[in-house]
Amino acid sequence: MKKAAAAALLALVALTSCTAPASSTAPVSSTAPAPVPDEDYPSVPAVTWDPASEQSVKDTAARAMTFFARPRVDQPQWITDLGPLLAPDYRTEAEYINPARVPVSQILTGPVLNRESGNPLTVRAEFTTNAGEWVVLLHRAGQAEPWLVQAIAPKNP
């Protein structure tokens, strides 16, 4: 009798150890929705640095610095010309700049681009002016997005 009970117990253990838990036997759907990016960590757009990107950022930086370096232009005209090149946050700040107080009136050289090799989204464009070295910080949100000015400031304030 002990042998029969032991054999039955062994058979029961063998049968139950071969089955997987119920949660892992559910069929896997191949049409499951793609994961939604976390709002704190959105997916990074695919962006590359190419000759067109370089020319575009140089053109934008040069235009921005040209519009910025006009201390004799009245403020409404100054911000109207410069504003479309500025990121929204910087445009709000720039609306309070009095162009008559901008010390730059001539751009002597530039732009010289300075960027991190692995970052095709943000660039520093450096200019030599009659008021020393100045930097225009530019950023774009994606490959097809425009370069927008984040800041214009002296290189060594």
C-alpha positions in Angstrom: 0.0 0.0 0.0 2.9 2.4 0.8 4.4 1.6 -2.6 1.1 2.4 -4.3 0.7 5.7 -2.4 4.3 6.7 -3.1 3.8 5.9 -6.8 0.6 8.0 -7.0 2.3 10.9 -5.2 5.2 10.7 -7.7 2.8 10.6 -10.6 1.0 13.7 -9.3 4.2 15.6 -8.8 5.4 14.7 -12.3 2.1 15.8 -13.9 1.9 19.2 -12.0 5.6 20.0 -12.7 5.1 19.7 -16.4 2.4 22.4 -16.7 3.2 26.0 -16.7 1.5 28.6 -14.5 -1.7 29.9 -16.0 -0.3 33.4 -16.5 2.4 32.3 -18.8 0.2 30.1 -21.0 -1.8 33.0 -22.4 -1.3 33.4 -26.1 1.0 36.3 -27.2 -0.7 38.7 -29.5 1.3 39.8 -32.5 -1.0 42.8 -32.9 -0.3 44.3 -29.5 -0.1 48.1 -29.6 3.3 49.7 -29.7 4.5 51.1 -26.4 3.7 54.7 -25.9 6.7 56.9 -25.1 6.8 58.1 -21.5 6.1 61.9 -21.5 9.2 62.4 -19.3 11.3 60.4 -21.8 9.9 60.9 -25.3 11.6 59.1 -28.2 14.4 61.0 -29.8 13.8 61.9 -33.4 16.2 60.5 -36.0 18.4 63.4 -37.0 21.7 63.5 -38.9 24.3 66.2 -39.5 24.8 66.7 -43.2 26.0 69.6 -45.5 22.5 70.9 -45.8 22.1 71.1 -41.9 25.5 72.9 -41.7 24.5 75.4 -44.3 21.1 76.0 -42.8 22.4 76.6 -39.3 25.1 79.0 -40.6 22.5 81.0 -42.6 20.1 81.2 -39.6 22.9 82.2 -37.2 24.2 84.9 -39.6 20.7 86.3 -40.2 20.0 86.4 -36.5 23.3 88.1 -35.6 22.8 90.6 -38.4 19.3 91.5 -37.1 20.5 91.5 -33.5 23.5 93.9 -34.2 21.4 97.0 -35.1 21.5 99.4 -32.1 20.1 102.2 -34.2 16.8 100.4 -35.2 13.8 101.1 -33.0 12.7 98.2 -30.8 9.4 97.3 -32.6 11.2 96.9 -35.9 14.1 95.1 -34.3 11.9 92.4 -32.7 9.8 92.1 -35.9 12.9 91.3 -37.9 14.6 89.1 -35.4 11.5 87.4 -33.8 10.8 84.8 -36.5 14.3 83.3 -35.9 13.9 83.0 -32.2 12.6 80.1 -30.1 9.4 81.1 -28.3 10.9 81.4 -24.8 13.8 83.5 -26.1 11.5 85.7 -28.2 9.6 86.5 -25.0 12.9 87.6 -23.4 14.1 89.5 -26.4 11.0 91.6 -26.5 12.5 93.4 -23.4 15.8 94.1 -25.0 16.5 97.7 -25.9 18.5 97.5 -29.2 20.1 100.8 -28.4 21.9 99.0 -25.6 23.2 96.2 -27.8 27.0 96.9 -28.0 27.4 95.1 -31.3 27.1 97.1 -34.5 29.5 95.2 -36.8 30.1 91.5 -37.4 33.7 91.0 -38.4 33.9 87.2 -38.8 31.7 84.2 -38.4 29.9 82.1 -37.9 32.3 79.5 -36.7 30.2 76.4 -35.6 31.0 74.6 -32.4 29.0 71.4 -31.7 29.2 68.1 -30.0 29.9 65.4 -32.5 27.0 63.2 -31.3 24.4 66.0 -31.1 23.0 67.1 -34.4 20.3 69.2 -32.7 22.2 71.9 -30.9 24.9 74.2 -32.2 26.9 77.2 -31.0 27.7 79.7 -33.7 30.6 82.1 -32.7 31.1 85.5 -34.2 33.8 88.1 -33.8 32.3 91.6 -33.6 33.3 95.1 -32.8 32.2 94.3 -29.3 34.3 91.2 -28.9 33.3 87.5 -29.3 29.5 86.7 -29.4 27.7 83.4 -29.4 24.4 82.4 -31.0 23.0 79.2 -29.5 20.7 77.4 -32.0 18.5 74.3 -31.7 16.2 72.3 -33.9 13.6 69.8 -32.8 14.0 67.4 -35.8 15.7 67.0 -39.2 13.0 68.9 -41.1 12.5 71.5 -38.3 14.0 75.0 -38.6 17.0 76.1 -36.5 15.8 78.5 -33.8 17.9 80.8 -31.7 17.9 79.9 -28.0 20.2 82.8 -26.9 22.6 85.5 -28.2 25.2 86.5 -25.7 28.8 87.6 -25.3 31.2 84.6 -25.3 32.9 85.7 -22.2 30.6 88.1 -20.3 
